[in-house]
């Protein structure tokens, strides 16, 4: 939750133009679709290389990969639909509601493809955990009626709005314009991490000094240190570095390090354009650790 924003959180940020460094649902949607496209591309290349062409093992793999890719596309479009709907609610914009319907229909199309490719390959009643969660059973096709019901409700709401349109305030971006800009930003390259050399370790009960710097052309207006113990029962702590400058220094108190747990931390940066991001953050291939880990000398 500290790294990723919810649909409603992100919609509020778009409206207020006050962004946090959290990864948005639209960025996650972009990643999911990119991963799905990559899986589909690899599968197509593999199909031409498999010998014999009708290999049962490859046939099973193909079904699972197509289903996986379909899930990625389904969730990507559903996240976009959610953001569009949240903006339509906040700004009363019929065009944004139509965007929500468009993406939800695309999400439904992706799910229908999963239903088709898995038909006859999976059992009609897959059971996972019916003792504690009886809804965790059934087939892919069982989800379609609920999806269709959701879309029908959105279409009914759009029809209601069309019957009583409201004027848009002059000089303000519409929800659909905000969504278009946010979708473009979600596909933009990742921001660079700041310059930072992590301490080699820390002594339990003693303060830890954290330093980092940024190039002058970044025009940083605000920087924060996020840190916590490696204990998921605890909240993340946030400390401001202060505004402006290129070199930053903050101290994690000794009272906080007096614990058997290692520490994790990362930075939040905001520039003069209002763009905010985390450092080190996730790399373009999403394979790295998006924070630093610091161990005490007793356990290092």
HELIX and SHEET records of a PDB file:
HELIX    1   1 UNK A    7  UNK A   16  1                                  10    
HELIX    2   2 UNK A   25  UNK A   49  1                                  25    
HELIX    3   3 UNK A   56  UNK A   91  1                                  36    
HELIX    4   4 UNK A   94  UNK A  118  1                                  25    
HELIX    5   5 UNK A  140  UNK A  143  5                                   4    
HELIX    6   6 UNK A  144  UNK A  163  1                                  20    
HELIX    7   7 UNK A  175  UNK A  186  1                                  12    
HELIX    8   8 UNK A  216  UNK A  218  5                                   3    
HELIX    9   9 UNK A  254  UNK A  257  1                                   4    
SHEET    1   A 2 UNK A 126  UNK A 127  0                                        
SHEET    2   A 2 UNK A 137  UNK A 138 -1                                        
SHEET    1   B 2 UNK A 208  UNK A 213  0                                        
SHEET    2   B 2 UNK A 247  UNK A 252 -1                                        
SHEET    1   C 4 UNK A 237  UNK A 242  0                                        
SHEET    2   C 4 UNK A 220  UNK A 229 -1                                        
SHEET    3   C 4 UNK A 263  UNK A 271 -1                                        
SHEET    4   C 4 UNK A 276  UNK A 279 -1                                        
SHEET    1   D 4 UNK A 237  UNK A 242  0                                        
SHEET    2   D 4 UNK A 220  UNK A 229 -1                                        
SHEET    3   D 4 UNK A 263  UNK A 271 -1                                        
SHEET    4   D 4 UNK A 292  UNK A 294 -1                                        
END                                                                             
